[in-house]
Amino acid sequence: MVAIVHTVAILALDHVVPFDLATPIEVFGRTRLPDGRRPYRVRVCGPAPEVATEAFALRVPYGVDALAHADTVIVPGCSERAGPPPAEALEALREAAARGTRLASICVGAFTLAAAGLLDGLRATTHWAAAPELARRFPSVDVRPDVLYVDNGQVLTSAGAAAGLDLCLHMIRRDHGSAVAADAARLSVMPLEREGGQAQFIVHEHPPVPGGSLLEPVLAWIEDNLGRDLTLAEMAARGGMSERTFSRRFRQQTGTTPLQWLLRARVRRAQYLLENSDHGVERIAAQAGFGSPTAFRERFKRVVGTTPQAYRSSFRGGPAVI
């Protein structure tokens, strides 16, 4: 019986991010079936025999025509110095999609798939810092910045950096089941499934407020009083406005409501305390202004995407005290 080997083609464009390129090479290249066979053949392809990265030049053994023989095509991200994707690469991706080839992007590789028109009308993700730009440049793409990866069936996208590992393991699990994927995860020193619906651990910055704004002192006061049971009436009074006027100006200048801003500020304070203190969940909940440890856990997981304990473990690297 002749074994069927699945060909994974990785598209290397100029200024490719080495980590994004190396991730699928290593994960798929090291995967083994229970009988020891290699289920994947990895090919690095590109429009030129040599591409530049930020640190070194890379020889590319296969041209973009090799995408025609691939079962899966993976598009790594490129750095900010990269220009528009070459037309021949975009056309090769479109032709692969038309043949039913599985397509996946890692990190900002989603921009290349979007430029080829392959994400139109689909949910997609990318590095959280690049998500607003992806949404701005490609409004027909439903950008989801708060997930590790999106699987649309034929087309898949991953979030930043390490999320590419999650996506590769997910595809291996789809192809060969959990046992093979778990073995590949162990070789990568990576859990097969990370805690939480997403694990990018985004620190949600507050929306910028114009310098000299009337809200600046109010926001600073809120930050200094997060442990208190703050109300809209109290915040409006601090700003010398009625609740209605305060809410309207707050949204105009920050893009969100006062209470939503307050909740995000409390989550940010909790993130800082989880990273930099040994305080238990009850104390952190009180210091950040949550009414109870239960309310804290629920809100934290909703905003950050994982539990306080898992967040602390990831950032502290030691046993949690929660």
Backbone torsions as a table, in degrees:
resi	resn	phi	psi	omega
1	MET	NA	128.3	-179.4
2	VAL	-86.2	125.2	179.8
3	ALA	-73.6	138.9	177.1
4	ILE	-92.7	120.1	-179.8
5	VAL	-101.5	132.0	-178.3
6	HIS	-86.6	123.1	-178.6
7	THR	-90.8	124.7	177.0
8	VAL	-108.7	114.5	177.7
9	ALA	-100.3	128.8	-179.4
10	ILE	-111.5	121.1	-174.9
11	LEU	-85.8	113.1	-179.5
12	ALA	-103.6	111.1	177.2
13	LEU	-104.6	165.9	179.4
14	ASP	-56.4	138.9	-178.8
15	HIS	65.6	31.0	174.8
16	VAL	-61.3	145.9	177.5
17	VAL	-79.8	117.0	-175.2
18	PRO	-55.5	-39.5	-179.9
19	PHE	-62.5	-44.3	179.7
20	ASP	-63.6	-36.1	179.6
21	LEU	-71.4	-43.3	-175.0
22	ALA	-71.8	-30.2	-175.6
23	THR	-56.3	-56.8	-179.9
24	PRO	-68.3	-30.3	177.3
25	ILE	-59.3	-48.0	-177.2
26	GLU	-72.7	-45.8	-174.6
27	VAL	-66.1	-50.5	-179.4
28	PHE	-72.8	-35.8	-178.6
29	GLY	-67.3	-28.3	-178.6
30	ARG	-92.9	-8.6	-176.9
31	THR	-67.2	137.7	178.0
32	ARG	-131.2	147.7	172.5
33	LEU	-83.0	166.3	-178.4
34	PRO	-55.1	-29.0	179.8
35	ASP	-89.7	6.9	176.6
36	GLY	94.0	-8.7	-179.0
37	ARG	-71.1	152.2	174.9
38	ARG	-89.9	118.7	-178.9
39	PRO	-83.7	-11.7	-175.5
40	TYR	-123.6	144.1	170.8
41	ARG	-114.1	121.3	-175.5
42	VAL	-102.6	132.1	178.9
43	ARG	-129.4	127.9	174.7
44	VAL	-95.3	122.9	-172.9
45	CYS	-123.1	156.7	177.4
46	GLY	-168.5	165.3	-179.9
47	PRO	-76.6	-9.4	179.8
48	ALA	-138.1	153.6	-179.4
49	PRO	-69.0	-13.4	178.1
50	GLU	-143.2	134.9	176.1
51	VAL	-124.5	153.6	180.0
52	ALA	-96.3	143.8	166.3
53	THR	-114.1	-178.6	178.7
54	GLU	-71.5	-18.2	-174.7
55	ALA	-117.9	-22.9	-176.0
56	PHE	-160.5	168.3	174.5
57	ALA	-96.6	150.4	-174.2
58	LEU	-128.5	127.8	175.1
59	ARG	-79.6	132.4	-178.4
60	VAL	-111.6	114.7	-173.3
61	PRO	-76.4	-18.5	-175.3
62	TYR	-127.2	144.3	176.1
63	GLY	-83.9	176.9	-178.5
64	VAL	-67.8	-16.5	177.4
65	ASP	-65.5	-19.4	178.7
66	ALA	-68.5	-18.5	177.9
67	LEU	-63.1	-23.7	-179.4
68	ALA	-67.5	-18.8	-177.3
69	HIS	-109.2	10.6	-176.6
70	ALA	-93.8	150.0	173.1
71	ASP	-92.0	-30.0	176.6
72	THR	-135.6	135.7	174.3
73	VAL	-117.5	127.3	179.8
74	ILE	-114.8	132.8	-178.2
75	VAL	-112.5	104.4	175.8
76	PRO	-71.1	166.0	177.1
77	GLY	-77.6	162.3	175.2
78	CYS	-122.4	154.8	-177.7
79	SER	-72.1	173.1	-178.5
80	GLU	-65.6	-18.6	-179.2
81	ARG	-77.6	-13.5	-177.9
82	ALA	-68.9	143.2	175.1
83	GLY	-86.5	-168.1	177.1
84	PRO	-60.8	147.3	178.6
85	PRO	-60.3	141.6	178.9
86	PRO	-59.1	143.7	-177.8
87	ALA	-59.3	-37.5	-178.3
88	GLU	-68.1	-31.6	177.2
89	ALA	-69.6	-42.1	178.9
90	LEU	-63.9	-40.4	179.9
91	GLU	-67.2	-38.2	178.2
92	ALA	-63.8	-36.3	177.5
93	LEU	-67.9	-41.6	179.0
94	ARG	-63.9	-41.1	179.5
95	GLU	-65.5	-39.0	177.8
96	ALA	-62.9	-42.3	179.3
97	ALA	-62.7	-40.5	-179.5
98	ALA	-64.7	-28.9	177.9
99	ARG	-80.5	-8.1	-178.6
100	GLY	91.4	10.9	178.2
101	THR	-64.4	140.4	176.1
102	ARG	-72.3	133.0	-178.7
103	LEU	-121.5	137.9	179.6
104	ALA	-142.8	147.8	175.3
105	SER	-123.5	151.6	176.2
106	ILE	-115.9	128.8	176.6
107	CYS	56.5	-127.1	-176.6
108	VAL	-79.1	7.0	169.3
109	GLY	-59.6	-19.3	176.9
110	ALA	-59.2	-29.7	179.1
111	PHE	-63.4	-36.4	179.0
112	THR	-68.5	-45.0	176.6
113	LEU	-61.0	-40.5	179.7
114	ALA	-65.8	-39.3	179.1
115	ALA	-63.6	-28.3	177.4
116	ALA	-82.3	-2.8	-179.5
117	GLY	79.4	15.7	-173.3
118	LEU	-91.6	-3.2	177.0
119	LEU	-110.0	2.0	-178.6
120	ASP	-57.9	127.2	178.1
121	GLY	75.9	5.3	-178.7
122	LEU	-110.2	156.7	168.3
123	ARG	-75.9	143.3	179.9
124	ALA	-154.1	159.6	175.8
125	THR	-134.6	169.6	177.9
126	THR	-159.7	-173.7	176.2
127	HIS	-57.5	137.0	-173.4
128	TRP	-57.6	-33.0	-178.7
129	ALA	-70.2	-23.0	-179.1
130	ALA	-98.1	-7.4	-175.6
131	ALA	-58.6	-44.4	179.2
132	PRO	-61.1	-37.2	179.6
133	GLU	-69.2	-38.2	177.0
134	LEU	-61.7	-43.3	179.2
135	ALA	-66.1	-36.6	-179.3
136	ARG	-69.4	-44.7	-175.9
137	ARG	-77.1	-27.0	-177.3
138	PHE	-131.4	76.2	-174.6
139	PRO	-63.6	-16.3	179.0
140	SER	-82.0	-3.5	178.5
141	VAL	-95.8	132.6	178.0
142	ASP	-87.0	91.2	-172.8
143	VAL	-79.8	127.7	178.8
144	ARG	-117.6	97.0	-174.7
145	PRO	-79.4	-6.8	-170.1
146	ASP	-109.0	25.3	178.2
147	VAL	-129.6	159.9	178.1
148	LEU	-74.9	-41.8	178.1
149	TYR	-157.4	162.4	177.5
150	VAL	-125.7	128.5	178.5
151	ASP	-112.6	106.8	177.3
152	ASN	-95.0	8.5	-176.6
153	GLY	103.9	-85.7	178.6
154	GLN	-82.6	-32.1	-175.5
155	VAL	-116.0	128.3	-178.9
156	LEU	-129.2	147.7	176.8
157	THR	-136.1	148.6	178.4
158	SER	-120.9	160.5	174.9
159	ALA	-78.6	-160.8	-170.5
160	GLY	-72.2	146.0	167.7
161	ALA	45.0	-103.9	-173.5
162	ALA	-61.2	-21.6	177.6
163	ALA	-64.1	-21.3	174.4
164	GLY	-62.2	-33.9	174.7
165	LEU	-63.3	-45.1	178.8
166	ASP	-58.6	-42.7	-178.6
167	LEU	-65.9	-43.8	179.6
168	CYS	-61.7	-43.3	178.7
169	LEU	-64.9	-36.2	177.1
170	HIS	-62.4	-42.5	179.9
171	MET	-67.1	-38.4	177.1
172	ILE	-63.4	-40.5	178.1
173	ARG	-64.1	-39.6	176.2
174	ARG	-61.4	-40.2	-174.8
175	ASP	-78.3	-40.1	-168.2
176	HIS	-132.9	4.8	176.7
177	GLY	92.4	170.8	-173.4
178	SER	-68.4	-33.6	-177.0
179	ALA	-64.2	-46.1	179.0
180	VAL	-66.3	-41.1	179.4
181	ALA	-65.0	-39.0	179.2
182	ALA	-64.5	-38.0	177.5
183	ASP	-66.0	-40.8	176.9
184	ALA	-64.0	-37.3	178.3
185	ALA	-65.0	-40.6	178.8
186	ARG	-63.6	-39.0	178.4
187	LEU	-65.4	-28.7	178.8
188	SER	-90.2	1.1	-175.6
189	VAL	51.2	55.2	-172.0
190	MET	-142.3	135.1	174.4
191	PRO	-67.4	143.6	178.9
192	LEU	-64.8	-36.3	175.9
193	GLU	-131.5	126.1	179.5
194	ARG	-84.4	155.9	179.6
195	GLU	-64.2	131.2	174.7
196	GLY	92.5	161.0	178.4
197	GLY	-66.3	-27.3	172.0
198	GLN	-147.8	158.8	-176.3
199	ALA	-139.5	35.8	176.1
200	GLN	-79.2	-16.7	179.6
201	PHE	52.8	54.2	179.3
202	ILE	-66.2	130.4	169.9
203	VAL	-89.6	107.3	-173.7
204	HIS	-75.5	106.7	178.0
205	GLU	-68.0	148.5	174.9
206	HIS	-70.4	145.9	175.2
207	PRO	-57.8	139.1	-177.8
208	PRO	-64.0	145.7	177.5
209	VAL	-117.0	130.2	-178.6
210	PRO	-55.0	138.6	178.0
211	GLY	-58.4	138.9	-179.3
212	GLY	83.7	0.9	179.9
213	SER	-64.7	149.5	176.4
214	LEU	-63.0	-20.9	-177.9
215	LEU	-79.5	-20.9	-175.0
216	GLU	-52.7	-51.3	179.6
217	PRO	-66.6	-30.6	178.5
218	VAL	-67.5	-43.5	-179.4
219	LEU	-65.3	-39.3	177.3
220	ALA	-63.4	-39.4	178.4
221	TRP	-65.5	-40.6	177.3
222	ILE	-60.3	-45.6	179.3
223	GLU	-58.6	-36.8	-178.6
224	ASP	-77.7	-11.7	-175.6
225	ASN	-126.3	30.3	-176.9
226	LEU	-62.8	-27.5	-178.9
227	GLY	-73.4	-11.0	-179.6
228	ARG	-88.9	163.4	177.1
229	ASP	-86.2	80.6	-174.5
230	LEU	-78.4	141.9	178.7
231	THR	-118.0	162.3	177.2
232	LEU	-60.6	-40.0	-179.5
233	ALA	-61.6	-41.5	-179.2
234	GLU	-68.1	-40.1	179.3
235	MET	-66.5	-40.7	179.4
236	ALA	-65.0	-41.4	178.8
237	ALA	-62.7	-38.4	178.3
238	ARG	-61.7	-33.4	178.5
239	GLY	-87.5	-0.8	178.9
240	GLY	69.9	33.4	-178.0
241	MET	-133.4	164.7	170.9
242	SER	-73.3	162.3	-180.0
243	GLU	-60.4	-40.4	-177.9
244	ARG	-65.8	-45.8	179.6
245	THR	-66.0	-41.9	-179.8
246	PHE	-60.9	-46.2	-179.3
247	SER	-62.4	-40.9	-178.4
248	ARG	-66.6	-46.6	-179.2
249	ARG	-69.1	-33.3	179.3
250	PHE	-62.6	-46.7	-179.8
251	ARG	-66.3	-38.5	179.8
252	GLN	-60.8	-39.0	-173.0
253	GLN	-94.7	-19.3	-178.8
254	THR	-120.1	-17.4	-178.6
255	GLY	81.8	7.9	179.5
256	THR	-146.0	177.4	-179.2
257	THR	-89.6	159.6	178.3
258	PRO	-58.2	-41.2	-176.7
259	LEU	-71.4	-36.8	176.2
260	GLN	-66.6	-39.5	177.0
261	TRP	-61.9	-42.8	179.5
262	LEU	-61.8	-44.6	179.9
263	LEU	-62.8	-42.0	178.2
264	ARG	-65.2	-37.7	178.1
265	ALA	-62.9	-38.1	178.7
266	ARG	-67.4	-38.5	177.1
267	VAL	-65.2	-41.4	178.0
268	ARG	-61.3	-42.2	177.9
269	ARG	-62.5	-41.5	178.4
270	ALA	-63.8	-40.7	177.3
271	GLN	-58.4	-45.8	-179.6
272	TYR	-61.0	-43.9	-178.8
273	LEU	-68.0	-36.8	177.6
274	LEU	-65.4	-34.7	-178.7
275	GLU	-79.6	-30.9	-167.6
276	ASN	-121.4	6.8	178.5
277	SER	-139.3	168.3	175.8
278	ASP	-104.7	15.0	-177.8
279	HIS	-63.9	145.6	176.8
280	GLY	-76.7	172.1	-174.1
281	VAL	-64.6	-34.4	-179.7
282	GLU	-63.4	-43.1	-178.2
283	ARG	-69.7	-41.4	179.7
284	ILE	-65.1	-40.1	177.8
285	ALA	-58.2	-42.6	180.0
286	ALA	-69.4	-43.5	-177.8
287	GLN	-65.6	-31.3	-179.7
288	ALA	-88.9	-5.4	174.2
289	GLY	90.3	15.8	176.0
290	PHE	-82.1	145.8	-174.9
291	GLY	-66.6	-26.8	-177.6
292	SER	-159.3	161.0	175.1
293	PRO	-57.5	-36.1	179.6
294	THR	-65.5	-45.5	178.2
295	ALA	-62.1	-38.3	178.3
296	PHE	-61.8	-50.2	-178.5
297	ARG	-60.0	-43.7	-177.9
298	GLU	-65.2	-46.1	-179.5
299	ARG	-66.8	-41.6	-178.7
300	PHE	-61.2	-46.4	-179.0
301	LYS	-66.6	-34.9	180.0
302	ARG	-66.1	-38.1	-176.2
303	VAL	-85.8	-46.4	-173.5
304	VAL	-89.0	-29.0	177.4
305	GLY	96.7	5.3	177.9
306	THR	-153.1	174.3	-177.0
307	THR	-81.5	157.3	175.5
308	PRO	-56.0	-39.4	-179.2
309	GLN	-64.1	-45.4	179.6
310	ALA	-66.0	-37.5	178.4
311	TYR	-62.1	-47.3	-180.0
312	ARG	-62.3	-42.9	-179.3
313	SER	-60.6	-39.5	-178.5
314	SER	-68.7	-37.4	-176.0
315	PHE	-93.1	-20.8	-179.7
316	ARG	-100.4	-27.4	178.6
317	GLY	73.4	8.8	-179.2
318	GLY	-130.8	-178.2	-179.0
319	PRO	-66.5	137.7	178.2
320	ALA	-83.2	153.9	-179.9
321	VAL	-102.4	2.8	-178.7
322	ILE	-74.3	NA	NA
